[in-house]
Amino acid sequence: MPLEPVNVSDSLRKIPHTASSEHLIDLGNDRIAEFMLSSDETIENFVTCDFHLIDLAMTWLHDNHLITGNNFCEFGSGYGVVTLLAADRGMTSVGIEIEPTLVERSTALAAELNLDAKFYCGSFIPRDIGDLTEIAADIEHVDTHQGDIYQEIGMAMSDFDLMFAFPWPGESGFFETVFDAGAASGALLMTYRGRDGVDVVRKM
Ligand SMILES: C[S@@+](CC[C@H](N)C(=O)[O-])C[C@H]1O[C@@H](n2cnc3c(N)ncnc32)[C@H](O)[C@@H]1O
């Protein structure tokens, strides 16, 4: 697979957050806690990444001029916090989420923060990337249906320069396959790997 690892600094935690990203993460965490307490509905596949770590990784990628353009997309954007962090740093930022309630909540959070990120309800897996049946067989925590959401967005996966996802353990290979099939050369895929931190690969 022509994906090249990007060696992310071990010292990310020494990078400072901006005041606006601290505020965004705090407000996001508050809204997520309220949502979890108030909602009868359990969204099984929704867990949140370490927003602080991902914010620092994005700062590091920017500071080192490693992103080829300004377009960001989050695959399975949950409550939208990472998509909003990308918008807060001036990126054209899009979140794709399959659960309508989470899309509504993310859109409300964007309005509350007055940030110009857009959230779309559908599958981040485009129809035109070929047959995923074999690799999808072992995937439990991603809806593996392919859809037409990029038409609604008005951008193709190949228009995004930085993509982010938080795969469940053992499922990161699925995201890399979809990214490899749909992204442009030079684009980056950043994934949150729980205790293993953050991983970044570039499509060659
Ligand atoms: C582990 S959560 C991560 C949420 C968010 N990215 C974060 O890091 O806080 C994965 C999210 O992906 C969503 N999801 C699963 N399959 C999807 C698909 N095919 N397209 C879009 N979203 C999907 C789930 O509903 C869930 O909200």
The ligand as an SDF file (V2000), in Angstrom:
LIG
                    3D

 27 29  0  0  0  0  0  0  0  0999 V2000
  -15.1820    6.2330   17.5740 C   0  0  0  0  0  0  0  0  0  0  0  0
  -16.3860    7.4550   17.1350 S   0  0  0  0  0  0  0  0  0  0  0  0
  -15.3260    8.8610   16.9120 C   0  0  0  0  0  0  0  0  0  0  0  0
  -16.0330   10.1870   16.9550 C   0  0  0  0  0  0  0  0  0  0  0  0
  -15.1250   11.3970   16.6810 C   0  0  0  0  0  0  0  0  0  0  0  0
  -14.3840   11.2200   15.4400 N   0  0  0  0  0  0  0  0  0  0  0  0
  -14.1520   11.5980   17.8060 C   0  0  0  0  0  0  0  0  0  0  0  0
  -12.9880   11.2100   17.6310 O   0  0  0  0  0  0  0  0  0  0  0  0
  -14.5230   12.1130   18.8550 O   0  0  0  0  0  0  0  0  0  0  0  0
  -16.7640    6.9280   15.4760 C   0  0  0  0  0  0  0  0  0  0  0  0
  -17.9770    7.6460   14.8480 C   0  0  0  0  0  0  0  0  0  0  0  0
  -18.1050    7.1900   13.5040 O   0  0  0  0  0  0  0  0  0  0  0  0
  -19.4920    7.1010   13.1760 C   0  0  0  0  0  0  0  0  0  0  0  0
  -19.5940    6.2210   11.9960 N   0  0  0  0  0  0  0  0  0  0  0  0
  -19.5400    4.8570   11.9250 C   0  0  0  0  0  0  0  0  0  0  0  0
  -19.6010    4.4520   10.6400 N   0  0  0  0  0  0  0  0  0  0  0  0
  -19.6890    5.5780    9.8740 C   0  0  0  0  0  0  0  0  0  0  0  0
  -19.7600    5.8180    8.4570 C   0  0  0  0  0  0  0  0  0  0  0  0
  -19.7380    4.8260    7.5670 N   0  0  0  0  0  0  0  0  0  0  0  0
  -19.8340    7.0900    8.0350 N   0  0  0  0  0  0  0  0  0  0  0  0
  -19.8580    8.1280    8.9150 C   0  0  0  0  0  0  0  0  0  0  0  0
  -19.8060    7.9580   10.2600 N   0  0  0  0  0  0  0  0  0  0  0  0
  -19.6940    6.7040   10.7360 C   0  0  0  0  0  0  0  0  0  0  0  0
  -20.1090    6.5980   14.4710 C   0  0  0  0  0  0  0  0  0  0  0  0
  -21.5040    6.8830   14.5300 O   0  0  0  0  0  0  0  0  0  0  0  0
  -19.2970    7.3610   15.5300 C   0  0  0  0  0  0  0  0  0  0  0  0
  -19.9110    8.5810   15.8790 O   0  0  0  0  0  0  0  0  0  0  0  0
  1  2  1  0
  2  3  1  0
  2 10  1  0
  3  4  1  0
  4  5  1  0
  5  6  1  0
  5  7  1  0
  7  8  2  0
  7  9  1  0
 10 11  1  0
 11 12  1  0
 11 26  1  0
 12 13  1  0
 13 14  1  0
 13 24  1  0
 14 15  1  0
 14 23  1  0
 15 16  2  0
 16 17  1  0
 17 18  1  0
 17 23  2  0
 18 19  1  0
 18 20  2  0
 20 21  1  0
 21 22  2  0
 22 23  1  0
 24 25  1  0
 24 26  1  0
 26 27  1  0
M  CHG  2   2   1   9  -1
M  END
$$$$
